[in-house]
Amino acid sequence: MRAASSAVGLPVAPGAPPDLSEALHAMVRRLFPICRSITGDGVRQTLAILGEYLPGLQVHEVPTGTPAFDWTVPREWTVRDAWVKNRGGERVIDFRAHNLHLVSYSVPVRGWFSRAELDAHLHSLPAQPALIPYRTAYYADAWGFCLPHAQRLALPDEDYEVCIDTTLAPGALTYGELLLPGESPEEVLISCHLCHPSLANDNLSGLAVAAYLAQHLAQAPRRYSHRFVFVPGTIGALTWLSRNFEAVGRVRHGLVLALLGEAAPFTYKQSRRGTAIIDRAAALVLAENGLPHAVRPFSPYGYDERQYCSPGFDLPMGGLSRTPFGEFAEYHTSADNLDFVRPEALLASLHAVQEILAVLDANRRYRNRSPYGEPQLGRRGLYGPVGGNLHGAVWQLALLWVLNLSDGQHSLLDIAERSKLPFGQVLEAARALAATDLLELLPD
Ligand code: ZN
């Protein structure tokens, strides 16, 4: 039974629609060519595509100069073209060939440069000479090009014409937000960054998993309200937080999703609190499903958990990824491409997140209404027809644990952890007992 279904009875990969993994990858493929940054039309185009999948998605525009705590919404960056031409007029570095070639937020430039002058603005990776690195200059008033190290070494010593046709001007920072109301106004917050250009694992895998997660959640009744925010990294999360103190106060659990497309073990990064329910639910799901994974303690670095877990907010938000940022060779290079992200890995990531959220949703407290001695289970038909076999023994144990710990203090997650029984068994036992006179569901 445990092998065929998940902790809370969701279908795992074999029972899923056969094309879901392909649909996830197709979304990544569709978003891949867009040149995103922390502001600009690339973000708007990305949100327009996400909106096709998520009809309730709201797009917010926050003007340049708007304060966000210690930060300020920057000027908007627009890029039309960028190239370096040799004396023969050939484009030797061409933004149109790959958007990683241009340092993000490069200021406009037009002119002739010597080989040495140009080289001061070039970025490459000597240890990975075939790859284009990803570089940004958000707050630097700088410009530059990124290229394979081998290509850089091969540039002859001659003058080069440089054109960076960009604009940095007052505009807006754009982010997307989707609220799926539940029975309770209390919220689960899911956050993804959407500011990277043609990089597939970082950050399109997180966007695709979050989009399909939202689609799935929208189709079923929900206990919690679920809020999805699609924001440019750092400044976007800060901007959202600064405008949403009320919603922040309703967040009971949350996850930052990123780097979920690589076929590598999961990494769960704990919230700053370390013992939040999300921390326990994530660890339980990854362990129960036998998924290769590591659990890491919080650190004030990484993605936007840095902001959500800053001391003023201290939200119970963890981070789910595969290999963490900076720890895989393809990270922030042109090798983080559509081949690096695997359809089956995206699907397994989606299922892991679905299960974590399902545990949160099912994690209730009950009260044993017959707490003086053990009640007679057989008389109430609770042993079922399978008494005597292993399933029967586990089932009986689950009933006894639920009855014993349902003193109004312990949740189903507490019971699963302490009994070391699968969460799904504990949940099933609680539901069976609650259908009799023995157990009552307590309000949140
Ligand atoms: Zn990144």
Boltz pocket constraint, residues with backbone or C-beta under 6 A from the ligand:
constraints:
  - pocket:
      binder: B
      contacts: [[A, 196], [A, 202], [A, 332]]
      max_distance: 6.0
